[in-house]
Amino acid sequence: MRVLDIYSKRKKQSQQDRSEVFQYENIPVNLRIQIIHIIGDSIGLGRHSEAVKLYDVIHRHLCREYGVFSLVALPHPESIPILEALLSFNSLEPSLRSFDYLDITLDIIEISFRAIDQVVRRNPFLYGAKIHPDHAIDELNQRFLEHSVGYKFNDGKIMRIDSEYIHAEVVKPALTLLDDCKFSQTNAEFRCAHEYFNQGKYQECLGQCLKSFELAFKTICDQKGWQYGPEDTVGTLVDNCQNKQLVPEFLQAQFYDICRALRHSIPSESDRAAKPTEELESMAAYVLNLTATNISFLVKSQQEAG
């Protein structure tokens, strides 16, 4: 059966913040289960006495903060209450069901990973840990990205990604400008680049950044009636727009540098195999933000020029 285009879907889409690529209102159940796996592998799910003690300490601290004796209504003798509470809203102690479940979920995640980072790290083998705390934190943050959930664990705290300067001041403004229907293709390519980054597909992210930058120039040329060839590279498009004074003369050298940076940032297959994932991730993050900054500049320049 084909998927219907219905009013409620259109209403939901119209209410979404088009300048945002993350959502902050819900932690999907499959993400919560993945996080439970990470916590279990980091602290241990066996009957190691130290692991049992640590789960109990986390549970008691949270109960004290919420003013309850247990997070869950009917805890099983062999269960781990914080993981039960993380799995399902329905498992919560009735007096907690008036609380915001998202806040409870994030509190559990924050305190659990703070314990992994600060307590388990001292002696992982004592807890029967299967993964190192650094790997646990990295996986948590990667899982948030995969699900486009805008939170991350950093310096012992859960924080919103939109509280970071680069995201708030560079990425969101670019998405707002590109929401203009005239730039719909550029918008789609840039959002695709962001999605690839969230999925850890850094090579593809770099390629999409170059495409979105190129499309921004082509869209402006189309709107202005400036001619360009179908095979023109981004460098040729920059020349064309600079000849038309879209870019101030004092910034022209910088735009050539940006073009070179975008082209040379995409590694060959052999280079990609040689580069560690962390290096590709750093490069992709840099290029993504560089692309957002310069697309914003181009679109604003075009709007101001009329």
C-alpha positions in Angstrom: 0.0 0.0 0.0 1.4 3.4 -1.0 2.1 6.0 1.7 -0.6 8.6 1.8 0.0 12.4 1.8 -2.3 13.4 4.7 -3.0 16.6 6.6 -1.4 15.6 9.9 1.9 14.8 8.1 1.9 18.1 6.3 1.1 19.9 9.5 4.0 18.2 11.3 6.4 19.1 8.5 5.3 22.7 8.4 5.9 23.0 12.2 9.4 21.6 12.0 12.3 24.1 12.3 13.7 24.0 8.8 16.9 25.6 10.0 17.7 22.6 12.1 19.0 19.2 11.2 18.6 17.6 14.7 15.6 17.0 16.9 15.6 17.5 20.7 12.2 16.3 21.8 12.5 12.5 21.8 15.0 9.7 22.3 13.7 6.8 20.1 13.4 3.4 21.7 15.9 1.8 19.4 18.5 4.5 20.4 17.7 3.9 24.1 18.3 0.2 23.6 21.6 0.9 21.9 22.6 3.1 24.9 21.6 0.3 27.3 24.0 -2.0 25.4 26.8 0.5 25.7 26.2 1.0 29.4 26.1 -2.8 29.9 29.3 -3.3 28.0 31.0 -0.5 29.9 29.9 -1.3 33.5 29.0 -4.9 33.1 25.7 -6.8 33.2 27.0 -9.8 35.1 27.0 -10.1 38.9 30.4 -8.5 39.4 30.0 -7.0 42.9 31.6 -3.7 41.9 29.2 -3.3 38.9 26.2 -4.1 41.1 27.4 -1.5 43.6 27.9 1.2 40.9 24.5 0.6 39.4 23.0 0.9 43.0 24.9 4.2 43.6 23.6 5.7 40.3 20.1 4.6 41.2 20.2 6.0 44.7 21.6 9.3 43.6 18.8 9.7 41.0 16.1 8.6 43.5 17.3 11.2 45.9 17.2 13.9 43.3 13.6 12.9 42.2 12.4 12.4 45.8 11.4 8.7 45.3 12.6 5.3 46.6 12.8 3.6 43.3 12.8 4.7 39.6 10.7 1.7 38.6 7.3 0.5 39.9 7.9 -3.2 40.2 11.7 -3.9 40.0 12.6 -7.5 39.3 15.2 -8.8 41.9 17.7 -9.5 39.1 17.0 -6.3 37.1 19.0 -3.1 37.0 16.5 -0.3 37.7 18.2 2.5 35.8 18.3 0.4 32.7 14.6 -0.6 33.2 13.7 3.1 33.5 15.7 3.9 30.4 14.0 1.2 28.4 10.4 2.2 29.0 8.3 5.0 30.4 5.7 2.5 31.5 8.2 0.9 33.9 8.6 4.1 35.9 7.4 4.6 39.5 3.9 6.1 39.2 4.9 9.4 40.9 7.6 9.9 38.2 5.2 9.6 35.3 4.3 13.3 35.7 7.9 14.2 35.0 9.2 14.8 31.5 10.4 11.4 30.4 13.0 13.0 28.1 14.6 14.7 31.1 14.6 11.5 33.0 16.2 9.6 30.1 18.9 12.2 29.7 19.6 12.3 33.5 20.1 8.5 33.5 22.4 8.7 30.5 24.4 11.6 31.9 24.9 10.1 35.4 25.7 6.6 33.9 28.3 7.9 31.5 29.8 10.2 34.1 30.3 7.1 36.3 31.8 5.3 33.3 34.1 8.2 32.6 35.2 8.9 36.2 34.7 5.7 38.1 35.0 2.7 35.8 38.0 4.3 34.0 40.1 3.8 37.1 39.9 0.0 36.8 37.6 -1.3 34.0 38.5 -4.9 34.7 37.1 -4.7 38.2 33.6 -4.1 36.7 33.8 -6.7 33.9 33.8 -4.0 31.3 34.0 -5.1 27.7 34.8 -1.7 26.2 37.0 1.2 27.3 35.3 4.3 28.6 36.6 6.5 25.7 35.1 4.0 23.2 31.8 4.0 25.1 31.6 7.8 25.0 32.5 7.9 21.4 29.9 5.4 20.5 27.2 7.2 22.5 27.9 10.4 20.6 28.0 8.6 17.3 24.6 6.9 18.1 23.1 10.3 18.9 24.3 11.6 15.5 23.0 8.5 13.6 19.5 9.1 14.9 19.8 12.9 14.3 19.2 13.5 18.1 20.9 16.7 19.0 22.7 15.8 22.2 26.2 14.8 23.1 28.2 13.8 26.2 31.2 16.1 26.8 33.2 16.9 29.9 30.9 14.8 32.2 27.7 16.5 30.9 24.9 16.0 28.4 24.7 19.1 26.2 22.6 20.2 23.3 24.4 20.5 20.0 22.6 23.8 19.2 24.3 25.3 22.2 27.7 25.0 20.4 28.8 28.3 18.7 29.6 26.8 15.3 26.2 25.0 14.9 24.2 28.0 16.2 26.1 30.7 14.3 27.2 28.9 11.1 25.1 25.8 10.2 21.6 27.0 11.3 21.9 30.4 9.5 23.0 28.6 6.3 20.0 26.3 6.5 17.7 29.2 7.1 19.0 31.0 4.0 18.8 27.9 1.9 15.1 27.3 2.9 14.3 29.8 0.1 12.7 27.6 -2.6 15.1 29.1 -5.2 17.9 27.3 -3.4 16.1 24.0 -2.8 18.7 21.9 -4.7 21.5 23.5 -2.8 19.6 23.0 0.4 19.0 19.3 -0.3 22.7 18.7 -1.1 23.9 20.5 2.0 21.4 18.6 4.2 22.6 15.4 2.6 26.2 16.4 3.5 25.2 16.9 7.1 23.3 13.5 7.1 26.4 11.7 5.8 28.5 13.4 8.5 26.0 12.2 11.2 26.2 8.6 9.8 30.0 8.7 9.9 30.3 8.6 6.1 32.9 11.3 5.9 34.1 10.7 2.3 30.5 11.1 1.1 30.1 14.2 3.3 33.1 15.9 1.6 31.7 15.1 -1.8 28.3 16.6 -1.0 29.9 19.7 0.4 31.6 20.3 -2.9 28.3 19.7 -4.8 26.3 22.1 -2.6 28.9 24.8 -2.9 28.9 24.3 -6.7 25.0 24.4 -6.8 24.9 27.6 -4.8 27.0 29.3 -7.6 24.9 27.7 -10.4 21.6 28.8 -8.7 22.9 32.4 -8.4 24.0 32.3 -12.1 20.5 31.1 -13.1 18.8 33.8 -11.1 21.0 36.5 -12.6 20.9 35.1 -16.1 24.7 34.6 -16.2 25.8 31.9 -18.6 27.9 28.9 -17.6 28.6 25.5 -19.1 27.1 22.3 -17.9 30.6 20.9 -17.2 32.0 24.0 -15.6 33.9 23.3 -12.4 33.4 25.2 -9.2 36.6 27.1 -10.0 35.2 28.3 -13.3 31.9 29.3 -11.6 33.8 31.3 -9.0 35.6 33.1 -11.9 32.3 33.9 -13.5 30.7 35.3 -10.4 33.8 37.3 -9.5 33.8 38.8 -13.0 30.2 39.9 -12.2 31.4 41.5 -8.9 29.3 39.1 -6.8 32.3 38.6 -4.6 34.3 41.7 -3.5 37.7 42.0 -5.0 39.5 41.7 -1.7 37.8 38.3 -1.0 38.5 36.8 -4.4 41.8 35.1 -3.4 40.1 33.6 -0.4 37.4 32.1 -2.6 40.0 30.4 -4.8 41.6 29.0 -1.6 38.2 27.7 -0.6 37.7 26.0 -3.9 41.1 24.3 -3.7 40.4 23.3 -0.1 37.1 21.7 -1.1 38.6 19.9 -4.1 41.6 18.6 -2.3 39.7 17.6 0.9 38.3 14.6 -0.9 40.8 11.8 -0.5 41.5 9.1 -3.1 40.7 5.5 -2.2 44.3 4.9 -1.3 44.5 8.0 0.8 41.2 7.2 2.6 42.5 3.7 3.5 45.7 5.3 4.9 43.9 8.0 6.9 42.5 7.2 10.3 38.8 7.7 10.8 39.4 10.5 13.4 41.4 12.5 10.8 38.6 12.1 8.2 36.1 13.1 10.8 38.0 16.3 11.6 38.4 17.2 8.0 34.7 16.6 7.2 33.7 18.8 10.2 36.0 21.6 9.1 34.8 21.4 5.4 31.1 21.2 6.4 31.4 24.4 8.5 33.5 26.1 5.8 30.9 25.2 3.2 28.1 26.6 5.5 30.0 29.9 6.1 30.6 30.5 2.4 27.2 29.5 1.1 25.7 31.9 3.7 28.0 34.7 2.3 27.1 33.9 -1.3 23.3 33.8 -0.7 23.4 37.0 1.4 25.5 38.8 -1.3 23.0 37.7 -4.0 20.0 38.9 -1.9 21.6 42.2 -1.2 22.5 42.7 -4.8 18.9 42.0 -5.8 
